[in-house]
Structure formats: structure tokens, C-alpha cells
Amino acid sequence: MNRIKGLLRETWWLWTLFFVAIVVLSASVSSLFLFMAPALLVVFTYFAHVRYDEHGNPKEEL
């Protein structure tokens, strides 16, 4: 859970922008854009796992 908090702490504005874009596009163009929301959740958890350690700190570059 700390990994997710770490990613959210630094990139909350970007994920908010993505979800607002999905809502606007689904309301104005097609409701098929709502299928992107679960995909964004998968990407979010992947990046949280890869980029942050178990304490929520960014991992060191190799």
C-alpha cells in the first residue's frame, strides 16, 4: 500500500487529468472510453510496484 501512496503523492495530478479526460471523452464522444479506466488502474499499480519500494520511497536507479 505504501508503494501506491508514494506514486500517488508525486503524480496525483497526472492520474486526475487522465480520469477527467476519460469522463469528458466518454460523455462527448462515446461511452467506450470508459473501458480505459480499468486499464489505467492496472498501469497505475504496475508503476507503483516498479518505481517505489515497500516503504513508498522511489527506488534507486541502477
TIBAKE-557118 format. One line per field, with one value per residue: residue number from 1; residue in three letters; chain; x, y, z of N, C-alpha, C, O in turn. Coordinates in steps of 0.02 Angstrom, whole numbers, plus 32768, in hexadecimal, padded with zeros to 4 digits. Layout:
BEGIN
k = [NUM, ...]
r = [ALA, ...]
c = [A, ...]
n_u = [X, ...]
n_v = [Y, ...]
n_w = [Z, ...]
ca_u = [X, ...]
ca_v = [Y, ...]
ca_w = [Z, ...]
c_u = [X, ...]
c_v = [Y, ...]
c_w = [Z, ...]
o_u = [X, ...]
o_v = [Y, ...]
o_w = [Z, ...]
This chain:
BEGIN
k = [1, 2, 3, 4, 5, 6, 7, 8, 9, 10, 11, 12, 13, 14, 15, 16, 17, 18, 19, 20, 21, 22, 23, 24, 25, 26, 27, 28, 29, 30, 31, 32, 33, 34, 35, 36, 37, 38, 39, 40, 41, 42, 43, 44, 45, 46, 47, 48, 49, 50, 51, 52, 53, 54, 55, 56, 57, 58, 59, 60, 61, 62]
r = [MET, ASN, ARG, ILE, LYS, GLY, LEU, LEU, ARG, GLU, THR, TRP, TRP, LEU, TRP, THR, LEU, PHE, PHE, VAL, ALA, ILE, VAL, VAL, LEU, SER, ALA, SER, VAL, SER, SER, LEU, PHE, LEU, PHE, MET, ALA, PRO, ALA, LEU, LEU, VAL, VAL, PHE, THR, TYR, PHE, ALA, HIS, VAL, ARG, TYR, ASP, GLU, HIS, GLY, ASN, PRO, LYS, GLU, GLU, LEU]
c = [A, A, A, A, A, A, A, A, A, A, A, A, A, A, A, A, A, A, A, A, A, A, A, A, A, A, A, A, A, A, A, A, A, A, A, A, A, A, A, A, A, A, A, A, A, A, A, A, A, A, A, A, A, A, A, A, A, A, A, A, A, A]
n_u = [8029, 8067, 80B3, 8057, 8026, 809B, 80AF, 8038, 8048, 80A7, 8078, 7FF1, 7FA7, 7FB8, 7F76, 7EF6, 7EDA, 7ED9, 7E67, 7E02, 7E07, 7DDC, 7D58, 7D21, 7D34, 7CE7, 7C69, 7C57, 7C7F, 7C7E, 7C3F, 7C96, 7D13, 7D17, 7D49, 7DCE, 7DEE, 7DFE, 7E74, 7ECE, 7ED6, 7F1A, 7F95, 7FBC, 7FD0, 8036, 80A1, 80B1, 80E0, 8158, 81A5, 81B0, 81E5, 81C0, 81A6, 8174, 81CB, 8228, 827A, 8329, 838C, 83DA]
n_v = [7FC4, 803B, 8054, 807C, 80EF, 813B, 814F, 8191, 8203, 824D, 8254, 8275, 82D8, 82BB, 8240, 8265, 82BD, 8262, 8213, 8274, 8297, 821E, 8219, 828D, 8270, 81FB, 822D, 828A, 8251, 81BC, 8135, 80CD, 80F3, 80E5, 8069, 8079, 809F, 802F, 7FFD, 8065, 805B, 7FE2, 8003, 8067, 8020, 7FCA, 8025, 8058, 7FE8, 7FCD, 8044, 806E, 8047, 7FD3, 8029, 809B, 80F3, 813B, 80C8, 80A4, 80D3, 8064]
n_w = [8000, 801F, 7FB0, 7F4F, 7F8C, 7F88, 7EFC, 7EDE, 7F2B, 7EE3, 7E60, 7E59, 7E16, 7D8F, 7D7D, 7DA2, 7D3A, 7CCE, 7CEF, 7CEE, 7C67, 7C2F, 7C5E, 7C22, 7B99, 7B8F, 7BA8, 7B42, 7AC7, 7ABB, 7B1B, 7B24, 7B4A, 7BD1, 7BEC, 7BF5, 7C76, 7CD5, 7C9D, 7CB6, 7D3F, 7D4D, 7D11, 7D69, 7DE4, 7DBA, 7D9D, 7E1D, 7E60, 7E1C, 7E21, 7EA7, 7F4F, 7FD7, 803D, 800A, 7FD1, 7F49, 7EDC, 7ECE, 7E42, 7DCF]
ca_u = [8000, 8093, 80C9, 8021, 8027, 80D6, 80A1, 8002, 8062, 80CD, 8058, 7FA8, 7F8B, 7FB7, 7F41, 7EB7, 7ED1, 7EC6, 7E22, 7DD6, 7E05, 7DB1, 7D12, 7D0D, 7D2F, 7CAF, 7C2B, 7C4F, 7C8C, 7C62, 7C47, 7CCB, 7D4E, 7D16, 7D71, 7E13, 7DF7, 7E20, 7EB8, 7EF6, 7EE2, 7F4E, 7FD3, 7FCE, 7FEC, 8075, 80D4, 80BD, 8109, 819A, 81CB, 81B3, 81F2, 8189, 819B, 8158, 8200, 823E, 82B2, 8367, 839B, 8414]
ca_v = [8000, 8075, 8062, 80A1, 8131, 815F, 8164, 81C1, 8241, 8272, 825A, 8277, 8306, 829A, 820D, 828B, 82D5, 8229, 81FF, 82A9, 8290, 81E4, 822C, 82BD, 824D, 81CD, 8254, 82AF, 822A, 8179, 8116, 809A, 810D, 80CE, 802C, 808C, 80A9, 7FF6, 7FF8, 8095, 8040, 7FAF, 8028, 8089, 7FF0, 7FB3, 8057, 805C, 7FAE, 7FD0, 8081, 807E, 800E, 7FC1, 8060, 80D4, 811F, 8129, 8099, 80BF, 80C0, 8037]
ca_w = [8000, 8020, 7F6B, 7F2F, 7FAA, 7F6E, 7EB8, 7EE0, 7F48, 7EB2, 7E1E, 7E5F, 7DE4, 7D4D, 7D7C, 7DA2, 7CF5, 7CA5, 7CFE, 7CD5, 7C1E, 7C20, 7C6B, 7BEE, 7B59, 7B8F, 7BA6, 7B04, 7A8A, 7ABF, 7B5D, 7B20, 7B6C, 7C17, 7BF1, 7C03, 7CBE, 7CF5, 7C83, 7CDA, 7D82, 7D46, 7D04, 7DA7, 7E14, 7D9E, 7DA9, 7E65, 7E72, 7DFD, 7E30, 7EEE, 7F7A, 8004, 806C, 7FE5, 7FB9, 7F05, 7ED9, 7EB3, 7DFD, 7DCB]
c_u = [802B, 80AC, 8095, 801E, 8061, 80CB, 806B, 8019, 8085, 80A8, 800C, 7F88, 7F86, 7F7F, 7EFC, 7EA8, 7EBB, 7E7C, 7DF0, 7DD0, 7DD8, 7D68, 7CF9, 7D05, 7CF5, 7C6C, 7C21, 7C56, 7C68, 7C6E, 7C7B, 7D0B, 7D50, 7D3D, 7DBA, 7E21, 7E16, 7E67, 7EE6, 7F05, 7F19, 7F92, 7FEA, 7FEE, 802E, 80AD, 80E3, 80EA, 8150, 81C4, 81D5, 81C0, 81B8, 817B, 817E, 818B, 8214, 827A, 82EE, 8370, 83D8, 844B]
c_v = [803F, 8087, 808D, 80E8, 815B, 8179, 819A, 8204, 826C, 827E, 825E, 82A2, 82E6, 8267, 822D, 82A4, 829D, 8216, 8234, 82A5, 8255, 81F6, 825B, 829A, 821C, 81F2, 8275, 8285, 81E6, 815C, 80DE, 80B2, 80F9, 808E, 803B, 8093, 806C, 7FED, 8029, 807D, 800B, 7FD1, 804A, 805A, 7FD4, 7FE5, 805F, 8023, 7FB4, 800A, 808F, 803F, 8003, 7FF6, 809E, 8105, 810B, 80FA, 80BC, 80A7, 8093, 8054]
c_w = [8000, 7FDB, 7F47, 7F4B, 7F91, 7F28, 7EB6, 7EFC, 7F13, 7E70, 7E21, 7E29, 7D9F, 7D49, 7D7F, 7D5C, 7CC7, 7CB1, 7CE8, 7C89, 7C0A, 7C29, 7C34, 7BAB, 7B57, 7B8C, 7B62, 7AC5, 7A8D, 7B04, 7B5D, 7B42, 7BB5, 7C21, 7BFE, 7C4E, 7CE1, 7CDB, 7CA7, 7D21, 7D81, 7D3C, 7D44, 7DD9, 7DFB, 7DAC, 7DF3, 7E7C, 7E58, 7E16, 7E7A, 7F17, 7FAB, 8038, 804B, 7FCD, 7F72, 7F08, 7EBB, 7E6B, 7DFD, 7DA3]
o_u = [8017, 80BA, 80A7, 8015, 805A, 80DC, 8070, 8001, 8081, 80B8, 7FEB, 7F52, 7F57, 7F5C, 7ECC, 7E6F, 7E8F, 7E57, 7DB9, 7D99, 7DB3, 7D3F, 7CC1, 7CD4, 7CD4, 7C3C, 7BE8, 7C37, 7C3B, 7CA0, 7C8C, 7D35, 7D85, 7D50, 7DE0, 7E5A, 7E46, 7E93, 7F20, 7F3B, 7F42, 7FC3, 8026, 8022, 805B, 80E2, 811C, 8115, 8180, 8200, 81FF, 81A9, 8186, 8148, 8170, 8179, 8210, 82A7, 82E8, 835F, 8405, 847F]
o_v = [8073, 80C1, 80BC, 8118, 8197, 81B2, 81CA, 8239, 82A9, 82AE, 824B, 8291, 82F2, 8264, 8214, 82A1, 82A7, 820B, 8224, 82AE, 825A, 81E4, 8253, 82A6, 8215, 81D8, 827C, 8294, 81D9, 816B, 80C4, 8088, 80FB, 807D, 800E, 808F, 8075, 7FD7, 8018, 808A, 8008, 7FBD, 804A, 806A, 7FC6, 7FD2, 806A, 802C, 7FA1, 8003, 80B9, 8008, 8026, 7FF2, 80CF, 813C, 80D0, 8102, 80EB, 806E, 809B, 8035]
o_w = [7FE5, 7FCC, 7F23, 7F26, 7F85, 7F19, 7E91, 7EE6, 7F16, 7E4D, 7DF1, 7E11, 7D7A, 7D16, 7D61, 7D46, 7C9D, 7C81, 7CD3, 7C6E, 7BDA, 7BFF, 7C1B, 7B88, 7B24, 7B70, 7B4B, 7A92, 7A66, 7B24, 7B92, 7B54, 7BD5, 7C59, 7C10, 7C63, 7D07, 7D01, 7CB5, 7D3B, 7DAF, 7D5B, 7D53, 7DF6, 7E24, 7DC4, 7E05, 7EA6, 7E7B, 7E1F, 7E8C, 7F06, 7FA7, 805C, 806D, 7FB7, 7F60, 7F31, 7E93, 7E5A, 7E27, 7D9B]
